[in-house]
Amino acid sequence: MAVSTTDMDRETEAGSALLDARSLRKDFGGIVAVDSFSFSVRPGQIVAIIGPNGAGKTTVFNLVTGVHPLTAGEIHFGGQRIDALKPYQIAEKGISRTFQNLQIFGNMTVVENVMVGRHSRSKVGILSGALSLPSSRSEEKRIYYAAMEMLDMVGLVSRAKQPASALPFGSQRLLELARALANEPKLLLLDEPAAGLASQETRNLERLIYRIRDGGVSILLVEHDMELVMGIADWVFVLDYGKLIAAGTPRDIQANEKVIAAYLGDETD
Amino acid sequence: MRHQNRIILSALFVVIGVLPFVFTSSYHISVMIFIGIHAMLAIGLCLLMGYAGQVSLGHAAFFGLGAYASGILTASYHVDPWLAMGLAAIFTGLVAFIIGKPLFRLKGNNLAMGTLGFGIIVYIMLVEMTDLTGGPSGLRGVPSLSIFGFTFDKDIKYFYLVWALALLFLILSLNIVNSRVGRALRSIHGSEIAAEMLGVDTNKYKIQILIVSAVYASVAGSLYAHYVTFLSPPPFGFKLSIEVLVMVVIGGLSSVYGAIFGAAATTLLSETLRGTVPKLLSGAGGEYEIVVFGVILMVVMIFMPTGLTSGTLNLVRRWRQEKALRVETREAEDGNAVTGVPRVPEGRTAIEDN
């Protein structure tokens, strides 16, 4: 399953990386949440970032997506530097994400949630919207059908017209996924997609992630479910206290002593 | 949805068209004119607050800017009233654009405070800039409106003018709400960070909708100025901002139609209170209205945070759902099955974890 165990760094330096993060650093007040962390995702890869609670994984996501500005470092996406861009501009470039603590639009229906995902792939503005010009109406139709296609992919078509807040937890996770995919991302960031899911739901998620990857979307994953990570990731980065302590294939990581010590934590002291 | 809209709109057109023939006294018609003017304010605030989720406690300021811009241009500088109305709208929209940028750095309660401050600043300027506004003694001699020699001198003519514009704003707003932009606005309300991460430039849309609501309020202000032909600062104070807020809340925060209903209910209530409170409490002035509006606002926000109309609908829906659920679980228990029971994730949940 692992694509290659050969020296990945050499290849990323050759410029084949889709996402290339160099020496990321983020300070919150006096706390260094992420410290000189470099990583990359190549096209078609499933890359995981793991680490104990508070290791800085979600912060890395927030840095990549522009939610927090970097203290130091550079982020390149598809050859362009993106670390000075606003989140909506980064989304336009083709990075989508889901959230660890769900961010469903509870005030909208299921399909409307996904339709928002088409925002940067459509363009009707406030004036043509207010005048309900034909261009606005035909675009609306296209947005709707594209959204329904995404819902079909995650199996939520039958729920399309229901309020999103009425969905059960697992389905809300799928809805976030459909919404993120509607943006037609080249890179999808999944922040603990399996948290709170039943084992059957996790297996479905795994299949879905493969399908998304096969559709040409690279995936960066933060996840606590080790079975899932070790099963699907091509490459794993391990963070502890904001620092990279190991990187490699799932097999390497599972055998790495530093990683084992970090996970067992205080008990080894 | 679109079809349904058309039916409601046609019904609204007919009802408003015949109202002046049902309530023919000049008092009633003037109240209905004020309802129309208030409706424009409420529709604008509904877009800003109900859809985009951005609170404004200073909406009366835009109304005042429109009214005074029209009043000053026509009374002091003899500009054509229609041109003045347009200029006033552009000016007010520009003010909204300028204050929008710093204002929307604030969120939630801080934004409410910011808009409150803006309302107070504008009010004080209206009082203090006496050379321009006439200050507390007011601005006289605002002319009536006329078009191609047709003067809106009679109240009934003015009624149709005001409501034609109010319905125009209603239609434009419904179109916005049902478009890509309307969805973007609601997504900001739902989760700002998720909206941004889907490519929604949240700041841009907040400012755009603030400008739209400011322009609506400005036109309403111009119409007010040409109707009463005399301007003084008090009608543009904090009390009106609260009244517009109550209109939107009563109307159901995210219903543009509701805003019109809220405007009607609030204006009628205000008129009734003005008549009855002094009779019940000797020595009580009109300011007792604000107490009543405060109570309404509190009660509605506590018990029906989505607004009075949609709150009532929600209650009915929930009651029905609960009834259906009871039936379902009873059937499930009878069949000794446990389908339909929501699964609670074990251990730590992603919602609490950050």
Interface residues (C-beta under 8 A of the other chain):
Chain A: N53 T58 T65 V67 K86 P87 Y88 A91 E92 S96 R97 F99 Q100 N101 L102 Q103 I104 F105 G106 N107 M108 E112 M115 V116 G117 H119 S120 R121 S122 K123 V124 G125 I126 S128 G129 A130 L131 S132 S136 E139 E140 I143 P168 F169 G170 R179 A180 A182 N183 E192 A195 G196 L197 A198
Chain B: L172 S173 N175 I176 N178 S179 R180 V181 G182 R183 A184 R186 S187 H189 G190 S191 I193 A194 A195 E196 M197 L198 G199 V200 D201 T202 Q208 I209 V212 S254 P342 R343 P345 T349 A350 I351 E352 D353 N354
